[in-house]
């Protein structure tokens, strides 16, 4: 799938957090490449994410379509999350 990751490449992060019902697609510009890791900065909010190369093809993808397919597949099996917050009284 990926031969190499280079500084300046665009990758897509399928940020799936099932416990709180968050399914996001982040477009990242790779800014640092190490021997066994790389990091990318989100174009919109400038948040930086650090990944190992094992993330490629799992939740970091070369094309937007692959990332969207992963998100849509996860949303089909999503668990209903209540928007109510419960607090304990002390």
DRENPA-3360 file (N, C-alpha, C; in nm, 2 decimals, always signed):
BEGIN
1 = XXXXXXXX = +0.08/-0.12/+0.00/+0.00/+0.00/+0.00/+0.09/+0.13/+0.00 ~ +0.16/+0.15/+0.11/+0.25/+0.26/+0.11/+0.39/+0.21/+0.09 ~ +0.47/+0.28/+0.01/+0.61/+0.24/-0.01/+0.69/+0.32/+0.09 ~ +0.66/+0.45/+0.10/+0.73/+0.54/+0.19/+0.63/+0.66/+0.23 ~ +0.66/+0.71/+0.35/+0.59/+0.83/+0.39/+0.70/+0.94/+0.39 ~ +0.66/+1.05/+0.33/+0.76/+1.16/+0.32/+0.70/+1.29/+0.38 ~ +0.78/+1.38/+0.43/+0.74/+1.50/+0.48/+0.67/+1.58/+0.37 ~ +0.55/+1.63/+0.41/+0.47/+1.71/+0.31/+0.36/+1.62/+0.25;
9 = XXXXXXXX = +0.36/+1.49/+0.26/+0.25/+1.41/+0.21/+0.12/+1.43/+0.28 ~ +0.01/+1.41/+0.21/-0.12/+1.42/+0.28/-0.17/+1.28/+0.31 ~ -0.22/+1.26/+0.43/-0.28/+1.13/+0.47/-0.41/+1.16/+0.54 ~ -0.50/+1.06/+0.55/-0.63/+1.08/+0.60/-0.65/+0.98/+0.72 ~ -0.68/+1.04/+0.84/-0.70/+0.97/+0.96/-0.85/+0.95/+0.99 ~ -0.89/+0.82/+1.00/-1.03/+0.79/+1.03/-1.03/+0.78/+1.19 ~ -1.07/+0.89/+1.25/-1.07/+0.89/+1.40/-1.21/+0.84/+1.45 ~ -1.20/+0.72/+1.49/-1.33/+0.65/+1.53/-1.32/+0.62/+1.68;
17 = XXXXXXXX = -1.41/+0.69/+1.76/-1.42/+0.67/+1.90/-1.56/+0.62/+1.93 ~ -1.58/+0.49/+1.94/-1.71/+0.43/+1.95/-1.77/+0.46/+2.09 ~ -1.69/+0.47/+2.19/-1.75/+0.49/+2.33/-1.83/+0.62/+2.34 ~ -1.78/+0.72/+2.27/-1.86/+0.85/+2.28/-1.92/+0.88/+2.15 ~ -1.93/+0.79/+2.05/-2.00/+0.81/+1.93/-1.94/+0.92/+1.83 ~ -1.81/+0.93/+1.83/-1.74/+1.02/+1.74/-1.68/+0.95/+1.62 ~ -1.71/+1.00/+1.51/-1.66/+0.94/+1.38/-1.61/+1.06/+1.30 ~ -1.48/+1.09/+1.29/-1.43/+1.20/+1.22/-1.33/+1.16/+1.12;
25 = XXXXXXXX = -1.32/+1.25/+1.02/-1.22/+1.23/+0.92/-1.12/+1.35/+0.92 ~ -1.00/+1.32/+0.95/-0.90/+1.43/+0.96/-0.80/+1.42/+0.84 ~ -0.78/+1.54/+0.78/-0.69/+1.55/+0.67/-0.56/+1.60/+0.72 ~ -0.45/+1.52/+0.72/-0.33/+1.55/+0.78/-0.21/+1.57/+0.68 ~ -0.13/+1.67/+0.71/-0.01/+1.69/+0.63/+0.11/+1.64/+0.72 ~ +0.18/+1.55/+0.66/+0.29/+1.48/+0.74/+0.40/+1.59/+0.76 ~ +0.44/+1.61/+0.88/+0.54/+1.71/+0.91/+0.67/+1.65/+0.97 ~ +0.66/+1.53/+1.03/+0.78/+1.47/+1.08/+0.78/+1.32/+1.04;
33 = XXXXXXXX = +0.89/+1.27/+1.00/+0.90/+1.13/+0.96/+1.03/+1.07/+1.04 ~ +1.00/+0.97/+1.12/+1.11/+0.90/+1.19/+1.13/+0.76/+1.14 ~ +1.21/+0.69/+1.21/+1.25/+0.55/+1.17/+1.13/+0.46/+1.18 ~ +1.05/+0.48/+1.29/+0.93/+0.39/+1.31/+0.81/+0.47/+1.35 ~ +0.80/+0.60/+1.32/+0.68/+0.68/+1.34/+0.68/+0.79/+1.24 ~ +0.56/+0.86/+1.24/+0.55/+0.98/+1.16/+0.44/+1.06/+1.23 ~ +0.44/+1.19/+1.21/+0.33/+1.27/+1.27/+0.28/+1.37/+1.16 ~ +0.15/+1.39/+1.18/+0.08/+1.48/+1.08/+0.00/+1.58/+1.15;
41 = XXXXXXXX = -0.02/+1.70/+1.09/-0.09/+1.81/+1.14/-0.22/+1.83/+1.07 ~ -0.33/+1.83/+1.14/-0.46/+1.85/+1.08/-0.47/+1.99/+1.01 ~ -0.52/+1.99/+0.89/-0.53/+2.12/+0.82/-0.62/+2.22/+0.88 ~ -0.73/+2.18/+0.95/-0.83/+2.27/+1.00/-0.79/+2.32/+1.13 ~ -0.77/+2.24/+1.23/-0.75/+2.28/+1.37/-0.60/+2.28/+1.41 ~ -0.51/+2.24/+1.32/-0.37/+2.24/+1.35/-0.33/+2.15/+1.47 ~ -0.42/+2.05/+1.50/-0.38/+1.95/+1.60/-0.29/+1.85/+1.54 ~ -0.19/+1.81/+1.62/-0.09/+1.71/+1.57/-0.11/+1.57/+1.62;
49 = XXXXXXXX = -0.10/+1.47/+1.53/-0.12/+1.33/+1.57/+0.01/+1.26/+1.54 ~ +0.04/+1.17/+1.63/+0.16/+1.09/+1.62/+0.12/+0.94/+1.59 ~ +0.17/+0.88/+1.49/+0.14/+0.74/+1.45/+0.26/+0.66/+1.43 ~ +0.25/+0.53/+1.46/+0.35/+0.43/+1.42/+0.31/+0.39/+1.28 ~ +0.41/+0.33/+1.21/+0.38/+0.28/+1.07/+0.28/+0.17/+1.07 ~ +0.25/+0.11/+1.18/+0.15/+0.00/+1.18/+0.01/+0.06/+1.17 ~ -0.01/+0.19/+1.18/-0.14/+0.26/+1.17/-0.18/+0.27/+1.02 ~ -0.08/+0.26/+0.93/-0.11/+0.27/+0.79/-0.20/+0.15/+0.74;
57 = XXXXXXXX = -0.31/+0.19/+0.68/-0.40/+0.08/+0.63/-0.50/+0.04/+0.74 ~ -0.48/+0.07/+0.86/-0.57/+0.04/+0.97/-0.66/+0.15/+1.00 ~ -0.61/+0.27/+1.03/-0.69/+0.39/+1.05/-0.63/+0.52/+0.99 ~ -0.51/+0.50/+0.93/-0.45/+0.61/+0.85/-0.44/+0.56/+0.71 ~ -0.49/+0.64/+0.61/-0.50/+0.60/+0.47/-0.44/+0.70/+0.38 ~ -0.41/+0.66/+0.26/-0.35/+0.74/+0.16/-0.46/+0.82/+0.09 ~ -0.58/+0.76/+0.07/-0.69/+0.83/+0.00/-0.80/+0.86/+0.09 ~ -0.87/+0.97/+0.06/-0.99/+1.01/+0.14/-1.10/+0.90/+0.14;
65 = XXXXXXXX = -1.11/+0.84/+0.02/-1.22/+0.74/+0.00/-1.20/+0.62/+0.09 ~ -1.07/+0.57/+0.11/-1.05/+0.46/+0.19/-1.08/+0.50/+0.34 ~ -1.05/+0.62/+0.38/-1.08/+0.66/+0.52/-1.23/+0.67/+0.54 ~ -1.30/+0.73/+0.44/-1.45/+0.74/+0.45/-1.51/+0.60/+0.45 ~ -1.46/+0.51/+0.37/-1.52/+0.37/+0.38/-1.50/+0.31/+0.52 ~ -1.39/+0.33/+0.58/-1.36/+0.28/+0.71/-1.46/+0.34/+0.81 ~ -1.49/+0.47/+0.80/-1.58/+0.54/+0.89/-1.72/+0.49/+0.87 ~ -1.76/+0.48/+0.75/-1.90/+0.44/+0.72/-1.92/+0.29/+0.77;
73 = XXXXXXXX = -1.82/+0.21/+0.75/-1.84/+0.07/+0.81/-1.85/+0.07/+0.96 ~ -1.77/+0.16/+1.03/-1.78/+0.16/+1.17/-1.91/+0.22/+1.22 ~ -1.97/+0.32/+1.14/-2.10/+0.38/+1.18/-2.21/+0.28/+1.16 ~ -2.20/+0.19/+1.07/-2.31/+0.09/+1.06/-2.32/+0.00/+1.18 ~ -2.21/-0.02/+1.25/-2.22/-0.11/+1.37/-2.20/-0.03/+1.50 ~ -2.24/+0.10/+1.49/-2.22/+0.19/+1.61/-2.32/+0.15/+1.72 ~ -2.27/+0.18/+1.84/-2.35/+0.16/+1.97/-2.41/+0.29/+2.00 ~ -2.54/+0.29/+2.03/-2.62/+0.41/+2.07/-2.56/+0.46/+2.20;
81 = XXXXXXXX = -2.52/+0.59/+2.19/-2.46/+0.66/+2.31/-2.56/+0.76/+2.36 ~ -2.60/+0.75/+2.48/-2.69/+0.85/+2.54/-2.62/+0.98/+2.56 ~ -2.70/+1.09/+2.53/-2.64/+1.22/+2.54/-2.66/+1.28/+2.68 ~ -2.73/+1.20/+2.77/-2.75/+1.24/+2.90/-2.63/+1.21/+2.99 ~ -2.60/+1.30/+3.08/-2.49/+1.28/+3.17/-2.54/+1.25/+3.31 ~ -2.49/+1.14/+3.37/-2.53/+1.11/+3.50/-2.43/+1.14/+3.60 ~ -2.47/+1.20/+3.71/-2.38/+1.24/+3.82/-2.42/+1.17/+3.95 ~ -2.32/+1.14/+4.03/-2.35/+1.08/+4.16/-2.35/+1.19/+4.26;
89 = XX = -2.45/+1.19/+4.35/-2.45/+1.28/+4.46/-2.37/+1.23/+4.57 ~ -2.30/+1.32/+4.64/-2.22/+1.29/+4.75/-2.28/+1.35/+4.88;
% end
